[in-house]
Amino acid sequence: MAPSASRPAGAAGAAQAKVVLEEHRRLFNAAVTKLVNAQASNGTMMKPARYDYIVSHLREFPNLANKDKDHGVAQAYRTQTVGESEWIVPAKAGTRSLEELRRYVHTGELFELLLTEHLVCGHGKHTTLHNAVSARYTNITRKVVDLFCQSCPSCISKRHRPPGREGHKPILTHGFGVRGQVDLIDYQSCADGEYKWLLVYVDHGIKWCDVRPLKSKKVRAQNAHIPQHPLA
């Protein structure tokens, strides 16, 4: 009974983990899409369509009739065949080995690449993850890494939170005249002759309240009335 009873729990846990992962993917992709749409036309982030455009034009560049149109692409990038894939790498990368080669990535593969590096780093935070991906990829910025870490459920759950206070701690005042509160109420719209303000003084110790009309809200006028309550 024990093994059969544990299977539903394990399946439920796997299903829950998949839901959490998809939510992480959704939040990250939405944030990246917003970031890419806000960047300049010559920004480093590439959409899949832009990535495929560069690959196809680099492949056809030697045979193009009008090379001036795509001369900038040929100056900035070159392709590197790796198995059945074609990577886009900086044109000045030279003849480096695949382990040392830093390539460009498009937004469609960002999440999987960052997730792999994130798990390898043991859920490494912003700087650790950025250093890891910068060694292998050219156009993954610190902002993209921050967006990934900020939407990671595991990192969010481990985020440091300041300890909460134990209940409400009011200010305790013992005796009269130790601490008081002054409020000034504006009655200019319904003034009583020259009196346009109302000064309310409340003593914290005995909760005694004194109300005085004022002709002005200047500090000198307020100070002249605060010590004149009968118990002062």
Secondary structure, 3 states (H helix, E strand, C coil): CHHHHHHHHHHHHHHHHHHHHHHHHHHHHHHHHHHHHHCCCCCCCECHHHHHHHHHHHHHHHHCCCCCCCHHHHHHEEEEEECCEEEEEECCCCCCCCCCCCECCEHHHHHHHHHHHHHHCCCCCHHHHHHHHHCCECCCCHHHHHHHHHCCHHHHHCCCCCCCCCCCCCCCCCCCCCCEEEEEEECHHHCECCECEEEEEEECCCCCEEEEEECCCCHHHHHHHHHHCCCC
